[in-house]
């Protein structure tokens, strides 16, 4: 992954929901990356917290809602346009979050749907894309039981896993020097080695 010591480093953690993105973001926070002042709190399925910056999560949810897509990001849309007014909101979120830290970033699985948008605003951003097997992700989503749209349409969870991971692979293929693909198990089993890789 490419970083420049003279400029602030931006780390964006993404991947399909329930793939280990919270674990990964927690490790970044432990080593001093500022992942946000206002974080989404703990909830069922993430009792230690989601490690999600409210500014970026709310931005993604708002854009999704404006297109009639549920807030979780249950969609197979290849492109989700961002309105000019939303671009200004995104720029403000960046300004507010990068002010005081050399290393900063955020975690939100929905970022996988918007990575091309964020790279236009943050061309120096580094993406950490976490993946996990589809059956484990789907099982985790159903055990959590909080996502009504998935409970009502079980096939959608598998389709979402495919879609999110296709978006991540597209990012990796186009910008391999800005992207690290990481399986959740080595991250959890050997966190020190993972951080060294980054």
N, C-alpha and C positions, 0 to 999 in steps of 0.2 A: 504494500500500500504506500502511496506517495504522500509524504508530509513535508512541509517547509518550516524549519525552526524559526524563521524570522517573522512568520505570519501566524495568526491564531489557527489552531487545528480544529476542524469541525468533524465530529463523529456522529453519524446517523445510524441508529440500530433499527432494522426492519426485518420483515419476514412474515409468514402467515401467522395469524393468531394462534396461540397455544404452542408455539414452536420453540420457546426458550428465550424470547426477546427480553422479558423482564429480568431473568437471571443475568443475561449478558449486560443489560444496562446497569444492573446493580454492581457488577464488577467494574465497569467504567467509573461509576460514582466512587467506588472504594479507592481507586487509584488516582482520584483527583479531577476527573472530567466533570465539569459542571453540566448536569443534565436538566437543570431547571430549579427555580426557587419554589414554584407552585407545582406540586406533583399530584397526580390522581392518587387518591388514597387507597388503602386496602379494601378488598371485597372478596366475595366468594370466589374461590379458585386462585386468588392472589393475596393470601393473608399477610404477606410481607410488603405488599404494595405493588403497583404496576410499573413504577419508575418512569411514568409518562408525564412529560411537560404539558400542563393544561393548555398553554398557548397554542401548541402545535396540534394537540388532540382536538381542541375545539375548532381550530381552523379546518382540519380535515372533515370533521363531522358537519360543519356548516356547509362546506362545498358539496359534500355528498347529499345532504338534505335538499340543497338547491336544485339537484337533479333528480329528486324523488327516490334516492337510494337510502336505505336504512343506515344508521350511524355506525354500525359495525363494519360496513363496507361489503355487504353481501351483494356483490356485483361481478359480472363477467365483462363489463365494458372495457374495451381496449384503451380508450382515452376518455378522461373526464375533464372537460374544459374548466378553466379557472377564470372567473370574471375579473375585469380590470379592478373593480372595487375590492375583490378578494386579494389581488396581487398586493395592493397597498397594505392590507391587514397582515399578509405574510411578511412583507418587508419590515413592518413595525415589530413583529414577533422576533425577527432576526436581530434587529437593532437592540431590543430590550434584553435579549438573552446573550448576546456576544460581548456586551459592554465591559465586563470586569474580569473575564477569564481568558487565559491563553488557550486552554483546551476546553471546548464546550460542545454541546450537541443535544440530541434528543432521541427518544425511542417512541415509535408508534408503528404498529404493524401496517396501518393504513398508508404510511409513507410509500410502501411498495406500489401503490396505485398512482402515486404522484412524483416518483423519483425524477422524471424528466423535467417537471416544473421546478423542483428544488435545485437541480443542477444549473438551471438558468440563473437562479438567484445566488447560488453558492457554488460556483464552478470548482472551488478547491475542496469541496466536501468529500469526506471518506465515508463509504457505506459499509456497515457490517451487517451482512445478510445471513440470518440464522435459519436453518431448516431442520425438520424433524419428519419422521415417516408419516405418511398420510393416515394410517390406521391409528397411530398414537394421537395425532392432532384431532381427528374426528372423535375418538373416544374421550379425549379431554374436554372438547367442546360440549359433548352430550352429558358428561358427568357434571360439568359446571351448571348446565341447565338454565342459563340466564338469557340465552339468545333466542328469542321467540321465533324469529324468521327461520332459523336453522332447525328448531324443533318441529316446526310446521312443514318444512321441506328438507327432509334428511339428505337427499342427493346433493343439495346445494353445498354442504360442507366439503364434500369431495371435490366438487367443481371449483369451489373457492380455493382449496389447497392447490389444485392444478394451476388456476389463474394467477394466484399470488406468486407461486414459484416460477411460473413462466415469466412474469414481470421481473422478478429478481434475476433470472438467468439472462434476460434481455439486457438488464443493467450491467451484469458481469461481462457479457460478451462485448458490449460496446465500450465499457470503461474498466478493463481489468486492473489498471493501476490505481483506481479509485474505489475498488470493491474487494471485500474479503468474504468469501463464502465459508460458513462454519456450521458444522453439525453440532447440535445442542449437547451431545454426550461428551465429546472431548472438552467442551467449554466447562461443563459441570464437574467432570472428573479431574481435569488438570487445568484449573483456571490460570495458574501462573504461566504455563506454557502458552495458553491462548493469548494472554496479555502481552507476552514477549513477542508473539507473532505480529501483533498489531503494531 
